[in-house]
Amino acid sequence: MSINTWPGGHRHAMSQSEHGRWNAANYPGTRQLCSNCGKPTGRCEDDTLWDEETEEPLCEDCYKEQANGGESC
Ligand SMILES: [Zn+2]
């Protein structure tokens, strides 16, 4: 008997993006992970920093980088 928490049980069928989104939606607020670097964001749902393009949670560092344009200059 296995613990199956994956939608439809088809873990391998999820794309990287869907996987990240699913994790973000299912993590308790206190265990939210940055979708860019994978570190805990240290934030909960109410003050989450969201990636505007992918709508996934970001840590402060990654959010600042994105806010600075995200392009090398
Ligand atoms: Zn990050």
N, CA, C, O and the ligand as a Tripos MOL2 file, in Angstrom:
@<TRIPOS>MOLECULE
protein
  293   291    74     0     0
PROTEIN
NO_CHARGES

@<TRIPOS>ATOM
      1 N           0.8470   -1.2020    0.0000 N.3       1 MET1
      2 CA          0.0000    0.0000    0.0000 C.3       1 MET1
      3 C           0.8780    1.2460    0.0000 C.2       1 MET1
      4 O           1.7550    1.4070    0.8480 O.2       1 MET1
      5 N           0.6330    2.0900   -0.9320 N.am      2 SER2
      6 CA          1.4430    3.2990   -1.0340 C.3       2 SER2
      7 C           0.5980    4.5320   -0.7690 C.2       2 SER2
      8 O          -0.6100    4.5460   -1.0040 O.2       2 SER2
      9 N           1.2570    5.5560   -0.2800 N.am      3 ILE3
     10 CA          0.5650    6.8250   -0.0670 C.3       3 ILE3
     11 C           0.5920    7.6080   -1.3730 C.2       3 ILE3
     12 O           1.6480    8.0450   -1.8300 O.2       3 ILE3
     13 N          -0.5540    7.7720   -1.9460 N.am      4 ASN4
     14 CA         -0.6210    8.4340   -3.2430 C.3       4 ASN4
     15 C          -1.3590    9.7570   -3.1290 C.2       4 ASN4
     16 O          -2.5840    9.7990   -3.0090 O.2       4 ASN4
     17 N          -0.5840   10.8390   -3.1700 N.am      5 THR5
     18 CA         -1.2090   12.1570   -3.0760 C.3       5 THR5
     19 C          -1.1650   12.8820   -4.4080 C.2       5 THR5
     20 O          -1.5090   14.0610   -4.4850 O.2       5 THR5
     21 N          -0.7430   12.1880   -5.4590 N.am      6 TRP6
     22 CA         -0.6180   12.8430   -6.7580 C.3       6 TRP6
     23 C          -1.9410   12.7660   -7.5150 C.2       6 TRP6
     24 O          -2.6190   11.7390   -7.4850 O.2       6 TRP6
     25 N          -2.2970   13.8280   -8.1770 N.am      7 PRO7
     26 CA         -3.5570   13.8320   -8.9460 C.3       7 PRO7
     27 C          -3.5820   12.6850   -9.9450 C.2       7 PRO7
     28 O          -2.7120   12.5960  -10.8100 O.2       7 PRO7
     29 N          -4.5540   11.8250   -9.8340 N.am      8 GLY8
     30 CA         -4.6900   10.7280  -10.7700 C.3       8 GLY8
     31 C          -3.6150    9.6770  -10.6100 C.2       8 GLY8
     32 O          -3.6370    8.6610  -11.3050 O.2       8 GLY8
     33 N          -2.6680    9.9020   -9.7000 N.am      9 GLY9
     34 CA         -1.5970    8.9410   -9.4890 C.3       9 GLY9
     35 C          -0.5600    8.9470  -10.5920 C.2       9 GLY9
     36 O           0.2870    8.0560  -10.6540 O.2       9 GLY9
     37 N          -0.6170    9.9610  -11.4820 N.am     10 HIS10
     38 CA          0.3100    9.9780  -12.6140 C.3      10 HIS10
     39 C           1.3930   11.0130  -12.3860 C.2      10 HIS10
     40 O           1.4570   12.0380  -13.0640 O.2      10 HIS10
     41 N           2.2300   10.7220  -11.4270 N.am     11 ARG11
     42 CA          3.2800   11.6610  -11.0630 C.3      11 ARG11
     43 C           4.1610   12.0240  -12.2470 C.2      11 ARG11
     44 O           4.5210   13.1860  -12.4340 O.2      11 ARG11
     45 N           4.5010   11.0280  -13.0390 N.am     12 HIS12
     46 CA          5.4360   11.2550  -14.1410 C.3      12 HIS12
     47 C           4.8210   12.0700  -15.2710 C.2      12 HIS12
     48 O           5.5280   12.5830  -16.1380 O.2      12 HIS12
     49 N           3.5000   12.1830  -15.2500 N.am     13 ALA13
     50 CA          2.8350   12.8540  -16.3620 C.3      13 ALA13
     51 C           2.7980   14.3720  -16.1910 C.2      13 ALA13
     52 O           2.3850   15.0950  -17.0980 O.2      13 ALA13
     53 N           3.2260   14.8430  -15.0390 N.am     14 MET14
     54 CA          3.1680   16.2780  -14.8070 C.3      14 MET14
     55 C           4.3990   16.9650  -15.3960 C.2      14 MET14
     56 O           5.5230   16.4780  -15.2700 O.2      14 MET14
     57 N           4.1670   18.0800  -16.0250 N.am     15 SER15
     58 CA          5.2900   18.8470  -16.5230 C.3      15 SER15
     59 C           5.9840   19.5470  -15.3620 C.2      15 SER15
     60 O           5.4420   19.6220  -14.2600 O.2      15 SER15
     61 N           7.1700   20.0510  -15.6100 N.am     16 GLN16
     62 CA          7.9090   20.7570  -14.5570 C.3      16 GLN16
     63 C           7.0930   21.9160  -14.0030 C.2      16 GLN16
     64 O           7.0560   22.1540  -12.7960 O.2      16 GLN16
     65 N           6.4500   22.6200  -14.9010 N.am     17 SER17
     66 CA          5.6820   23.7960  -14.4900 C.3      17 SER17
     67 C           4.4780   23.3910  -13.6610 C.2      17 SER17
     68 O           4.1960   23.9930  -12.6250 O.2      17 SER17
     69 N           3.7740   22.3740  -14.1180 N.am     18 GLU18
     70 CA          2.5940   21.9170  -13.3790 C.3      18 GLU18
     71 C           2.9990   21.3810  -12.0170 C.2      18 GLU18
     72 O           2.3060   21.5850  -11.0200 O.2      18 GLU18
     73 N           4.1340   20.6940  -11.9910 N.am     19 HIS19
     74 CA          4.6500   20.1420  -10.7570 C.3      19 HIS19
     75 C           4.8830   21.2570   -9.7320 C.2      19 HIS19
     76 O           4.4620   21.1500   -8.5800 O.2      19 HIS19
     77 N           5.5510   22.3150  -10.1600 N.am     20 GLY20
     78 CA          5.8480   23.4320   -9.2760 C.3      20 GLY20
     79 C           4.5860   24.1130   -8.8040 C.2      20 GLY20
     80 O           4.4680   24.4770   -7.6340 O.2      20 GLY20
     81 N           3.6590   24.2830   -9.6930 N.am     21 ARG21
     82 CA          2.4090   24.9330   -9.3480 C.3      21 ARG21
     83 C           1.6390   24.0800   -8.3380 C.2      21 ARG21
     84 O           1.0530   24.5890   -7.3830 O.2      21 ARG21
     85 N           1.6580   22.7620   -8.5810 N.am     22 TRP22
     86 CA          0.9370   21.8630   -7.6780 C.3      22 TRP22
     87 C           1.5700   21.8950   -6.2930 C.2      22 TRP22
     88 O           0.8600   21.9310   -5.2880 O.2      22 TRP22
     89 N           2.8780   21.8810   -6.2320 N.am     23 ASN23
     90 CA          3.5700   21.9650   -4.9520 C.3      23 ASN23
     91 C           3.2180   23.2670   -4.2410 C.2      23 ASN23
     92 O           2.9380   23.2800   -3.0430 O.2      23 ASN23
     93 N           3.2380   24.3450   -4.9890 N.am     24 ALA24
     94 CA          2.9680   25.6530   -4.4000 C.3      24 ALA24
     95 C           1.5650   25.7010   -3.8220 C.2      24 ALA24
     96 O           1.3260   26.3220   -2.7860 O.2      24 ALA24
     97 N           0.6520   25.0450   -4.4960 N.am     25 ALA25
     98 CA         -0.7420   25.0790   -4.0610 C.3      25 ALA25
     99 C          -0.9680   24.1690   -2.8630 C.2      25 ALA25
    100 O          -1.9130   24.3620   -2.0980 O.2      25 ALA25
    101 N          -0.1010   23.1800   -2.7040 N.am     26 ASN26
    102 CA         -0.3410   22.1900   -1.6650 C.3      26 ASN26
    103 C           0.5490   22.3340   -0.4400 C.2      26 ASN26
    104 O           0.2750   21.7310    0.5980 O.2      26 ASN26
    105 N           1.5960   23.1150   -0.5450 N.am     27 TYR27
    106 CA          2.4090   23.3530    0.6410 C.3      27 TYR27
    107 C           1.6360   24.1920    1.6490 C.2      27 TYR27
    108 O           0.9370   25.1380    1.2860 O.2      27 TYR27
    109 N           1.7740   23.8330    2.9060 N.am     28 PRO28
    110 CA          1.2790   24.7720    3.9270 C.3      28 PRO28
    111 C           2.0440   26.0810    3.7900 C.2      28 PRO28
    112 O           3.1890   26.0810    3.3390 O.2      28 PRO28
    113 N           1.4360   27.1820    4.1660 N.am     29 GLY29
    114 CA          2.0530   28.4820    3.9510 C.3      29 GLY29
    115 C           3.4570   28.5930    4.4990 C.2      29 GLY29
    116 O           4.3030   29.2780    3.9240 O.2      29 GLY29
    117 N           3.7070   27.9210    5.6120 N.am     30 THR30
    118 CA          5.0020   28.0840    6.2620 C.3      30 THR30
    119 C           6.1040   27.2960    5.5680 C.2      30 THR30
    120 O           7.2850   27.5250    5.8310 O.2      30 THR30
    121 N           5.7360   26.3740    4.6870 N.am     31 ARG31
    122 CA          6.7610   25.5740    4.0120 C.3      31 ARG31
    123 C           6.8440   25.9030    2.5310 C.2      31 ARG31
    124 O           7.2510   25.0690    1.7230 O.2      31 ARG31
    125 N           6.4680   27.0880    2.1890 N.am     32 GLN32
    126 CA          6.4730   27.4820    0.8020 C.3      32 GLN32
    127 C           7.9130   27.5820    0.2800 C.2      32 GLN32
    128 O           8.7870   28.1530    0.9320 O.2      32 GLN32
    129 N           8.1320   27.0230   -0.8910 N.am     33 LEU33
    130 CA          9.4750   27.0300   -1.4540 C.3      33 LEU33
    131 C           9.5450   27.9370   -2.6750 C.2      33 LEU33
    132 O           8.5860   28.0630   -3.4370 O.2      33 LEU33
    133 N          10.7080   28.5650   -2.8390 N.am     34 CYS34
    134 CA         10.9280   29.4100   -3.9980 C.3      34 CYS34
    135 C          10.9530   28.5560   -5.2680 C.2      34 CYS34
    136 O          11.6420   27.5370   -5.3210 O.2      34 CYS34
    137 N          10.2080   28.9700   -6.2800 N.am     35 SER35
    138 CA         10.1410   28.1880   -7.5090 C.3      35 SER35
    139 C          11.4030   28.3690   -8.3370 C.2      35 SER35
    140 O          11.6300   27.6270   -9.2920 O.2      35 SER35
    141 N          12.2200   29.3410   -7.9810 N.am     36 ASN36
    142 CA         13.4330   29.6130   -8.7510 C.3      36 ASN36
    143 C          14.6560   28.9080   -8.1690 C.2      36 ASN36
    144 O          15.3850   28.2380   -8.8990 O.2      36 ASN36
    145 N          14.8890   29.0510   -6.8610 N.am     37 CYS37
    146 CA         16.0910   28.4800   -6.2630 C.3      37 CYS37
    147 C          15.7840   27.3080   -5.3290 C.2      37 CYS37
    148 O          16.6990   26.5980   -4.9130 O.2      37 CYS37
    149 N          14.5050   27.0970   -4.9960 N.am     38 GLY38
    150 CA         14.1170   25.9410   -4.2050 C.3      38 GLY38
    151 C          14.2580   26.1190   -2.7130 C.2      38 GLY38
    152 O          13.9680   25.1970   -1.9520 O.2      38 GLY38
    153 N          14.6980   27.2910   -2.2760 N.am     39 LYS39
    154 CA         14.8090   27.5430   -0.8440 C.3      39 LYS39
    155 C          13.4490   27.9560   -0.2950 C.2      39 LYS39
    156 O          12.6160   28.4940   -1.0250 O.2      39 LYS39
    157 N          13.2250   27.7000    1.0060 N.am     40 PRO40
    158 CA         11.9810   28.1810    1.6140 C.3      40 PRO40
    159 C          11.8820   29.6920    1.4630 C.2      40 PRO40
    160 O          12.8610   30.4140    1.6550 O.2      40 PRO40
    161 N          10.6900   30.1580    1.1170 N.am     41 THR41
    162 CA         10.5260   31.5960    0.9360 C.3      41 THR41
    163 C          10.4690   32.3160    2.2730 C.2      41 THR41
    164 O          10.7200   33.5190    2.3440 O.2      41 THR41
    165 N          10.1360   31.5730    3.3490 N.am     42 GLY42
    166 CA         10.0170   32.1940    4.6510 C.3      42 GLY42
    167 C           8.7660   33.0400    4.7630 C.2      42 GLY42
    168 O           8.6180   33.8490    5.6790 O.2      42 GLY42
    169 N           7.8790   32.8390    3.8220 N.am     43 ARG43
    170 CA          6.6370   33.6250    3.8350 C.3      43 ARG43
    171 C           5.4370   32.6950    3.8470 C.2      43 ARG43
    172 O           5.5450   31.5080    3.5410 O.2      43 ARG43
    173 N           4.3090   33.2480    4.2000 N.am     44 CYS44
    174 CA          3.0890   32.4590    4.1200 C.3      44 CYS44
    175 C           2.1670   33.1060    3.0880 C.2      44 CYS44
    176 O           2.4950   34.1270    2.4840 O.2      44 CYS44
    177 N           1.0230   32.4900    2.9090 N.am     45 GLU45
    178 CA          0.2210   32.8180    1.7370 C.3      45 GLU45
    179 C          -0.1050   34.2900    1.6010 C.2      45 GLU45
    180 O          -0.1200   34.8270    0.4940 O.2      45 GLU45
    181 N          -0.3660   34.9460    2.7240 N.am     46 ASP46
    182 CA         -0.8320   36.3220    2.6380 C.3      46 ASP46
    183 C           0.2230   37.2850    2.1060 C.2      46 ASP46
    184 O          -0.1080   38.2920    1.4790 O.2      46 ASP46
    185 N           1.4970   36.9730    2.3580 N.am     47 ASP47
    186 CA          2.5340   37.9010    1.8960 C.3      47 ASP47
    187 C           3.5070   37.2410    0.9200 C.2      47 ASP47
    188 O           4.6680   37.6340    0.8140 O.2      47 ASP47
    189 N           3.0180   36.2550    0.2310 N.am     48 THR48
    190 CA          3.8420   35.5740   -0.7560 C.3      48 THR48
    191 C           4.2930   36.5320   -1.8540 C.2      48 THR48
    192 O           3.5370   37.3850   -2.3180 O.2      48 THR48
    193 N           5.5520   36.3590   -2.2520 N.am     49 LEU49
    194 CA          6.0400   37.0890   -3.4120 C.3      49 LEU49
    195 C           5.8660   36.1840   -4.6290 C.2      49 LEU49
    196 O           6.4750   35.1160   -4.6990 O.2      49 LEU49
    197 N           5.0500   36.5990   -5.5750 N.am     50 TRP50
    198 CA          4.7440   35.7410   -6.7080 C.3      50 TRP50
    199 C           5.5320   36.1590   -7.9430 C.2      50 TRP50
    200 O           5.7130   37.3410   -8.2350 O.2      50 TRP50
    201 N           5.9940   35.1290   -8.6540 N.am     51 ASP51
    202 CA          6.5590   35.3810   -9.9740 C.3      51 ASP51
    203 C           5.4200   35.8180  -10.8870 C.2      51 ASP51
    204 O           4.4380   35.0950  -11.0540 O.2      51 ASP51
    205 N           5.5530   37.0030  -11.4760 N.am     52 GLU52
    206 CA          4.4280   37.5420  -12.2380 C.3      52 GLU52
    207 C           4.1610   36.7390  -13.5000 C.2      52 GLU52
    208 O           3.0370   36.7250  -14.0020 O.2      52 GLU52
    209 N           5.1750   36.0750  -14.0110 N.am     53 GLU53
    210 CA          4.9890   35.3430  -15.2670 C.3      53 GLU53
    211 C           4.4930   33.9280  -15.0310 C.2      53 GLU53
    212 O           3.5700   33.4730  -15.7070 O.2      53 GLU53
    213 N           5.0930   33.2270  -14.0810 N.am     54 THR54
    214 CA          4.7290   31.8260  -13.8710 C.3      54 THR54
    215 C           3.7080   31.6550  -12.7520 C.2      54 THR54
    216 O           3.1350   30.5790  -12.5810 O.2      54 THR54
    217 N           3.4850   32.7410  -11.9830 N.am     55 GLU55
    218 CA          2.5500   32.6980  -10.8590 C.3      55 GLU55
    219 C           2.9560   31.6520   -9.8360 C.2      55 GLU55
    220 O           2.1150   30.9940   -9.2230 O.2      55 GLU55
    221 N           4.2740   31.5120   -9.6640 N.am     56 GLU56
    222 CA          4.7930   30.6190   -8.6410 C.3      56 GLU56
    223 C           5.5120   31.4430   -7.5800 C.2      56 GLU56
    224 O           5.9800   32.5450   -7.8650 O.2      56 GLU56
    225 N           5.6030   30.9180   -6.3580 N.am     57 PRO57
    226 CA          6.1890   31.6970   -5.2600 C.3      57 PRO57
    227 C           7.7000   31.8880   -5.4250 C.2      57 PRO57
    228 O           8.3970   31.0000   -5.9150 O.2      57 PRO57
    229 N           8.1840   33.0310   -5.0200 N.am     58 LEU58
    230 CA          9.6130   33.3360   -5.0670 C.3      58 LEU58
    231 C          10.0890   33.7510   -3.6780 C.2      58 LEU58
    232 O           9.3190   34.2960   -2.8870 O.2      58 LEU58
    233 N          11.3780   33.4870   -3.3830 N.am     59 CYS59
    234 CA         11.9690   34.0280   -2.1740 C.3      59 CYS59
    235 C          12.3120   35.4970   -2.4200 C.2      59 CYS59
    236 O          12.2380   35.9840   -3.5480 O.2      59 CYS59
    237 N          12.6820   36.1830   -1.3630 N.am     60 GLU60
    238 CA         12.9340   37.6120   -1.5060 C.3      60 GLU60
    239 C          14.0570   37.9130   -2.4950 C.2      60 GLU60
    240 O          13.9650   38.8470   -3.2910 O.2      60 GLU60
    241 N          15.1130   37.1120   -2.4320 N.am     61 ASP61
    242 CA         16.2530   37.3550   -3.3100 C.3      61 ASP61
    243 C          15.8600   37.2540   -4.7730 C.2      61 ASP61
    244 O          16.1860   38.1200   -5.5850 O.2      61 ASP61
    245 N          15.1470   36.1740   -5.0920 N.am     62 CYS62
    246 CA         14.7650   35.9600   -6.4860 C.3      62 CYS62
    247 C          13.7450   37.0010   -6.9370 C.2      62 CYS62
    248 O          13.7480   37.4340   -8.0890 O.2      62 CYS62
    249 N          12.8810   37.3900   -6.0210 N.am     63 TYR63
    250 CA         11.8780   38.3980   -6.3480 C.3      63 TYR63
    251 C          12.5590   39.7250   -6.6680 C.2      63 TYR63
    252 O          12.1690   40.4250   -7.6020 O.2      63 TYR63
    253 N          13.5810   40.0620   -5.8820 N.am     64 LYS64
    254 CA         14.2970   41.3160   -6.1160 C.3      64 LYS64
    255 C          14.9960   41.2760   -7.4720 C.2      64 LYS64
    256 O          15.0130   42.2580   -8.2140 O.2      64 LYS64
    257 N          15.5750   40.1080   -7.7740 N.am     65 GLU65
    258 CA         16.2400   39.9890   -9.0680 C.3      65 GLU65
    259 C          15.2550   40.2050  -10.2020 C.2      65 GLU65
    260 O          15.5500   40.8840  -11.1870 O.2      65 GLU65
    261 N          14.0690   39.6080  -10.0420 N.am     66 GLN66
    262 CA         13.0600   39.7620  -11.0790 C.3      66 GLN66
    263 C          12.6000   41.2090  -11.1710 C.2      66 GLN66
    264 O          12.3950   41.7420  -12.2610 O.2      66 GLN66
    265 N          12.4410   41.8410  -10.0020 N.am     67 ALA67
    266 CA         11.9750   43.2180   -9.9740 C.3      67 ALA67
    267 C          12.9900   44.1520  -10.6260 C.2      67 ALA67
    268 O          12.6390   45.2180  -11.1330 O.2      67 ALA67
    269 N          14.2500   43.7310  -10.6030 N.am     68 ASN68
    270 CA         15.2880   44.5520  -11.2050 C.3      68 ASN68
    271 C          15.3640   44.3890  -12.7040 C.2      68 ASN68
    272 O          16.2710   44.9240  -13.3420 O.2      68 ASN68
    273 N          14.4440   43.6720  -13.2640 N.am     69 GLY69
    274 CA         14.3820   43.5460  -14.7220 C.3      69 GLY69
    275 C          14.6080   42.1210  -15.1890 C.2      69 GLY69
    276 O          14.0940   41.7270  -16.2360 O.2      69 GLY69
    277 N          15.3670   41.3400  -14.4320 N.am     70 GLY70
    278 CA         15.6010   39.9490  -14.7950 C.3      70 GLY70
    279 C          16.5530   39.7810  -15.9590 C.2      70 GLY70
    280 O          16.8980   38.6540  -16.3150 O.2      70 GLY70
    281 N          16.9840   40.8730  -16.5550 N.am     71 GLU71
    282 CA         17.9090   40.7700  -17.6830 C.3      71 GLU71
    283 C          19.2710   41.3150  -17.2410 C.2      71 GLU71
    284 O          19.3580   42.2540  -16.4490 O.2      71 GLU71
    285 N          20.3050   40.7140  -17.7630 N.am     72 SER72
    286 CA         21.6370   41.1970  -17.4250 C.3      72 SER72
    287 C          21.8700   42.5500  -18.0770 C.2      72 SER72
    288 O          21.4300   42.7970  -19.2000 O.2      72 SER72
    289 N          22.5700   43.4250  -17.3570 N.am     73 CYS73
    290 CA         22.8100   44.7420  -17.9150 C.3      73 CYS73
    291 C          24.2410   45.1730  -17.6940 C.2      73 CYS73
    292 O          24.6260   46.2680  -18.1020 O.2      73 CYS73
    293 ZN         14.7730   31.9990   -4.6860 Zn       74 ZN74
@<TRIPOS>BOND
     1     1     2 1
     2     2     3 1
     3     3     4 2
     4     3     5 am
     5     5     6 1
     6     6     7 1
     7     7     8 2
     8     7     9 am
     9     9    10 1
    10    10    11 1
    11    11    12 2
    12    11    13 am
    13    13    14 1
    14    14    15 1
    15    15    16 2
    16    15    17 am
    17    17    18 1
    18    18    19 1
    19    19    20 2
    20    19    21 am
    21    21    22 1
    22    22    23 1
    23    23    24 2
    24    23    25 am
    25    25    26 1
    26    26    27 1
    27    27    28 2
    28    27    29 am
    29    29    30 1
    30    30    31 1
    31    31    32 2
    32    31    33 am
    33    33    34 1
    34    34    35 1
    35    35    36 2
    36    35    37 am
    37    37    38 1
    38    38    39 1
    39    39    40 2
    40    39    41 am
    41    41    42 1
    42    42    43 1
    43    43    44 2
    44    43    45 am
    45    45    46 1
    46    46    47 1
    47    47    48 2
    48    47    49 am
    49    49    50 1
    50    50    51 1
    51    51    52 2
    52    51    53 am
    53    53    54 1
    54    54    55 1
    55    55    56 2
    56    55    57 am
    57    57    58 1
    58    58    59 1
    59    59    60 2
    60    59    61 am
    61    61    62 1
    62    62    63 1
    63    63    64 2
    64    63    65 am
    65    65    66 1
    66    66    67 1
    67    67    68 2
    68    67    69 am
    69    69    70 1
    70    70    71 1
    71    71    72 2
    72    71    73 am
    73    73    74 1
    74    74    75 1
    75    75    76 2
    76    75    77 am
    77    77    78 1
    78    78    79 1
    79    79    80 2
    80    79    81 am
    81    81    82 1
    82    82    83 1
    83    83    84 2
    84    83    85 am
    85    85    86 1
    86    86    87 1
    87    87    88 2
    88    87    89 am
    89    89    90 1
    90    90    91 1
    91    91    92 2
    92    91    93 am
    93    93    94 1
    94    94    95 1
    95    95    96 2
    96    95    97 am
    97    97    98 1
    98    98    99 1
    99    99   100 2
   100    99   101 am
   101   101   102 1
   102   102   103 1
   103   103   104 2
   104   103   105 am
   105   105   106 1
   106   106   107 1
   107   107   108 2
   108   107   109 am
   109   109   110 1
   110   110   111 1
   111   111   112 2
   112   111   113 am
   113   113   114 1
   114   114   115 1
   115   115   116 2
   116   115   117 am
   117   117   118 1
   118   118   119 1
   119   119   120 2
   120   119   121 am
   121   121   122 1
   122   122   123 1
   123   123   124 2
   124   123   125 am
   125   125   126 1
   126   126   127 1
   127   127   128 2
   128   127   129 am
   129   129   130 1
   130   130   131 1
   131   131   132 2
   132   131   133 am
   133   133   134 1
   134   134   135 1
   135   135   136 2
   136   135   137 am
   137   137   138 1
   138   138   139 1
   139   139   140 2
   140   139   141 am
   141   141   142 1
   142   142   143 1
   143   143   144 2
   144   143   145 am
   145   145   146 1
   146   146   147 1
   147   147   148 2
   148   147   149 am
   149   149   150 1
   150   150   151 1
   151   151   152 2
   152   151   153 am
   153   153   154 1
   154   154   155 1
   155   155   156 2
   156   155   157 am
   157   157   158 1
   158   158   159 1
   159   159   160 2
   160   159   161 am
   161   161   162 1
   162   162   163 1
   163   163   164 2
   164   163   165 am
   165   165   166 1
   166   166   167 1
   167   167   168 2
   168   167   169 am
   169   169   170 1
   170   170   171 1
   171   171   172 2
   172   171   173 am
   173   173   174 1
   174   174   175 1
   175   175   176 2
   176   175   177 am
   177   177   178 1
   178   178   179 1
   179   179   180 2
   180   179   181 am
   181   181   182 1
   182   182   183 1
   183   183   184 2
   184   183   185 am
   185   185   186 1
   186   186   187 1
   187   187   188 2
   188   187   189 am
   189   189   190 1
   190   190   191 1
   191   191   192 2
   192   191   193 am
   193   193   194 1
   194   194   195 1
   195   195   196 2
   196   195   197 am
   197   197   198 1
   198   198   199 1
   199   199   200 2
   200   199   201 am
   201   201   202 1
   202   202   203 1
   203   203   204 2
   204   203   205 am
   205   205   206 1
   206   206   207 1
   207   207   208 2
   208   207   209 am
   209   209   210 1
   210   210   211 1
   211   211   212 2
   212   211   213 am
   213   213   214 1
   214   214   215 1
   215   215   216 2
   216   215   217 am
   217   217   218 1
   218   218   219 1
   219   219   220 2
   220   219   221 am
   221   221   222 1
   222   222   223 1
   223   223   224 2
   224   223   225 am
   225   225   226 1
   226   226   227 1
   227   227   228 2
   228   227   229 am
   229   229   230 1
   230   230   231 1
   231   231   232 2
   232   231   233 am
   233   233   234 1
   234   234   235 1
   235   235   236 2
   236   235   237 am
   237   237   238 1
   238   238   239 1
   239   239   240 2
   240   239   241 am
   241   241   242 1
   242   242   243 1
   243   243   244 2
   244   243   245 am
   245   245   246 1
   246   246   247 1
   247   247   248 2
   248   247   249 am
   249   249   250 1
   250   250   251 1
   251   251   252 2
   252   251   253 am
   253   253   254 1
   254   254   255 1
   255   255   256 2
   256   255   257 am
   257   257   258 1
   258   258   259 1
   259   259   260 2
   260   259   261 am
   261   261   262 1
   262   262   263 1
   263   263   264 2
   264   263   265 am
   265   265   266 1
   266   266   267 1
   267   267   268 2
   268   267   269 am
   269   269   270 1
   270   270   271 1
   271   271   272 2
   272   271   273 am
   273   273   274 1
   274   274   275 1
   275   275   276 2
   276   275   277 am
   277   277   278 1
   278   278   279 1
   279   279   280 2
   280   279   281 am
   281   281   282 1
   282   282   283 1
   283   283   284 2
   284   283   285 am
   285   285   286 1
   286   286   287 1
   287   287   288 2
   288   287   289 am
   289   289   290 1
   290   290   291 1
   291   291   292 2
@<TRIPOS>SUBSTRUCTURE
     1 MET1         2 RESIDUE 1 A MET
     2 SER2         6 RESIDUE 1 A SER
     3 ILE3        10 RESIDUE 1 A ILE
     4 ASN4        14 RESIDUE 1 A ASN
     5 THR5        18 RESIDUE 1 A THR
     6 TRP6        22 RESIDUE 1 A TRP
     7 PRO7        26 RESIDUE 1 A PRO
     8 GLY8        30 RESIDUE 1 A GLY
     9 GLY9        34 RESIDUE 1 A GLY
    10 HIS10       38 RESIDUE 1 A HIS
    11 ARG11       42 RESIDUE 1 A ARG
    12 HIS12       46 RESIDUE 1 A HIS
    13 ALA13       50 RESIDUE 1 A ALA
    14 MET14       54 RESIDUE 1 A MET
    15 SER15       58 RESIDUE 1 A SER
    16 GLN16       62 RESIDUE 1 A GLN
    17 SER17       66 RESIDUE 1 A SER
    18 GLU18       70 RESIDUE 1 A GLU
    19 HIS19       74 RESIDUE 1 A HIS
    20 GLY20       78 RESIDUE 1 A GLY
    21 ARG21       82 RESIDUE 1 A ARG
    22 TRP22       86 RESIDUE 1 A TRP
    23 ASN23       90 RESIDUE 1 A ASN
    24 ALA24       94 RESIDUE 1 A ALA
    25 ALA25       98 RESIDUE 1 A ALA
    26 ASN26      102 RESIDUE 1 A ASN
    27 TYR27      106 RESIDUE 1 A TYR
    28 PRO28      110 RESIDUE 1 A PRO
    29 GLY29      114 RESIDUE 1 A GLY
    30 THR30      118 RESIDUE 1 A THR
    31 ARG31      122 RESIDUE 1 A ARG
    32 GLN32      126 RESIDUE 1 A GLN
    33 LEU33      130 RESIDUE 1 A LEU
    34 CYS34      134 RESIDUE 1 A CYS
    35 SER35      138 RESIDUE 1 A SER
    36 ASN36      142 RESIDUE 1 A ASN
    37 CYS37      146 RESIDUE 1 A CYS
    38 GLY38      150 RESIDUE 1 A GLY
    39 LYS39      154 RESIDUE 1 A LYS
    40 PRO40      158 RESIDUE 1 A PRO
    41 THR41      162 RESIDUE 1 A THR
    42 GLY42      166 RESIDUE 1 A GLY
    43 ARG43      170 RESIDUE 1 A ARG
    44 CYS44      174 RESIDUE 1 A CYS
    45 GLU45      178 RESIDUE 1 A GLU
    46 ASP46      182 RESIDUE 1 A ASP
    47 ASP47      186 RESIDUE 1 A ASP
    48 THR48      190 RESIDUE 1 A THR
    49 LEU49      194 RESIDUE 1 A LEU
    50 TRP50      198 RESIDUE 1 A TRP
    51 ASP51      202 RESIDUE 1 A ASP
    52 GLU52      206 RESIDUE 1 A GLU
    53 GLU53      210 RESIDUE 1 A GLU
    54 THR54      214 RESIDUE 1 A THR
    55 GLU55      218 RESIDUE 1 A GLU
    56 GLU56      222 RESIDUE 1 A GLU
    57 PRO57      226 RESIDUE 1 A PRO
    58 LEU58      230 RESIDUE 1 A LEU
    59 CYS59      234 RESIDUE 1 A CYS
    60 GLU60      238 RESIDUE 1 A GLU
    61 ASP61      242 RESIDUE 1 A ASP
    62 CYS62      246 RESIDUE 1 A CYS
    63 TYR63      250 RESIDUE 1 A TYR
    64 LYS64      254 RESIDUE 1 A LYS
    65 GLU65      258 RESIDUE 1 A GLU
    66 GLN66      262 RESIDUE 1 A GLN
    67 ALA67      266 RESIDUE 1 A ALA
    68 ASN68      270 RESIDUE 1 A ASN
    69 GLY69      274 RESIDUE 1 A GLY
    70 GLY70      278 RESIDUE 1 A GLY
    71 GLU71      282 RESIDUE 1 A GLU
    72 SER72      286 RESIDUE 1 A SER
    73 CYS73      290 RESIDUE 1 A CYS
    74 ZN74       293 GROUP 0 **** ****
